Amino acid sequence: MKVVTTSCCFVYKVVEANLVFIVVESGQLLRVGEGL
């Protein structure tokens, strides 16, 4: 049970990091688009 919880937390952290990265990249692209 403990192992399952740990892996779930790890997966959640990885997904969360990916979402933050995507949002930041999208924000930069939007700023570049507005700049042009």
Residue frames as a rotation matrix with the C-alpha (Angstrom) as fourth column:
MET 1
0.573 0.819 0.000 0.00
0.819 -0.573 0.000 0.00
0.000 0.000 -1.000 0.00
LYS 2
0.460 -0.469 -0.754 2.78
0.178 -0.783 0.595 2.39
-0.870 -0.408 -0.277 0.91
VAL 3
-0.609 -0.732 0.306 4.60
0.406 0.043 0.913 1.74
-0.681 0.680 0.271 -2.36
VAL 4
-0.131 0.657 0.742 1.45
0.979 -0.031 0.200 2.45
0.154 0.753 -0.640 -4.37
THR 5
0.788 0.443 -0.427 0.92
0.543 -0.827 0.144 5.75
-0.290 -0.346 -0.893 -2.56
THR 6
0.052 -0.869 -0.492 4.53
0.126 -0.483 0.866 6.78
-0.991 -0.107 0.084 -3.13
SER 7
-0.692 -0.301 0.656 4.39
0.639 0.166 0.751 6.01
-0.335 0.939 0.078 -6.86
CYS 8
0.293 0.874 0.387 1.10
0.943 -0.330 0.032 7.91
0.156 0.356 -0.921 -7.17
CYS 9
0.700 -0.107 -0.706 2.64
0.266 -0.879 0.396 10.94
-0.663 -0.465 -0.587 -5.47
PHE 10
-0.384 -0.923 -0.027 5.68
0.233 -0.125 0.964 10.70
-0.894 0.364 0.263 -7.77
VAL 11
-0.451 0.303 0.840 3.49
0.893 0.136 0.430 10.50
0.016 0.943 -0.332 -10.89
TYR 12
0.640 0.758 -0.123 1.42
0.766 -0.643 0.023 13.45
-0.062 -0.108 -0.992 -9.65
LYS 13
0.357 -0.600 -0.716 4.55
0.127 -0.729 0.673 15.55
-0.925 -0.331 -0.184 -9.08
VAL 14
-0.669 -0.622 0.407 5.86
0.447 0.101 0.889 14.72
-0.594 0.777 0.210 -12.57
VAL 15
-0.085 0.736 0.671 2.52
0.973 -0.083 0.215 15.59
0.214 0.672 -0.709 -14.18
GLU 16
0.744 0.364 -0.561 2.32
0.545 -0.815 0.194 18.80
-0.386 -0.450 -0.805 -12.15
ALA 17
-0.109 -0.884 -0.455 5.83
0.138 -0.466 0.874 19.81
-0.985 0.033 0.172 -13.24
ASN 18
-0.690 -0.108 0.716 4.95
0.695 0.177 0.697 19.10
-0.202 0.978 -0.047 -16.88
LEU 19
0.355 0.900 0.254 1.77
0.926 -0.376 0.039 21.19
0.131 0.221 -0.966 -16.64
VAL 20
0.590 -0.214 -0.779 3.68
0.263 -0.861 0.435 24.12
-0.764 -0.461 -0.452 -15.12
PHE 21
-0.518 -0.854 0.052 6.31
0.264 -0.102 0.959 23.85
-0.814 0.511 0.278 -17.88
ILE 22
-0.416 0.446 0.792 3.61
0.905 0.122 0.407 23.82
0.085 0.887 -0.455 -20.58
VAL 23
0.666 0.711 -0.227 1.84
0.736 -0.676 0.044 26.82
-0.122 -0.196 -0.973 -19.06
VAL 24
0.254 -0.668 -0.699 5.11
0.111 -0.698 0.707 28.79
-0.961 -0.258 -0.103 -18.83
GLU 25
-0.724 -0.530 0.441 6.05
0.451 0.119 0.884 27.90
-0.521 0.840 0.153 -22.42
SER 26
-0.015 0.811 0.585 2.57
0.984 -0.092 0.154 28.88
0.179 0.578 -0.796 -23.63
GLY 27
0.710 0.260 -0.655 2.82
0.490 -0.850 0.194 32.17
-0.507 -0.458 -0.730 -21.75
GLN 28
-0.249 -0.885 -0.393 6.16
0.095 -0.426 0.900 32.93
-0.964 0.187 0.190 -23.41
LEU 29
-0.673 0.055 0.738 4.74
0.729 0.223 0.648 32.09
-0.129 0.973 -0.190 -26.84
LEU 30
0.422 0.901 0.104 1.76
0.906 -0.423 -0.009 34.38
0.036 0.098 -0.995 -26.21
ARG 31
0.489 -0.307 -0.816 4.06
0.210 -0.867 0.452 37.23
-0.846 -0.393 -0.360 -25.17
VAL 32
-0.647 -0.753 0.121 6.19
0.251 -0.060 0.966 36.75
-0.720 0.655 0.228 -28.28
GLY 33
-0.327 0.621 0.712 3.03
0.940 0.140 0.310 36.75
0.093 0.771 -0.630 -30.42
GLU 34
0.708 0.607 -0.361 1.84
0.659 -0.752 0.030 40.00
-0.253 -0.259 -0.932 -28.83
GLY 35
0.061 -0.794 -0.605 5.31
0.141 -0.593 0.793 41.52
-0.988 -0.133 0.076 -29.27
LEU 36
-0.796 -0.323 0.512 5.18
0.516 0.080 0.853 40.81
-0.316 0.943 0.103 -33.01
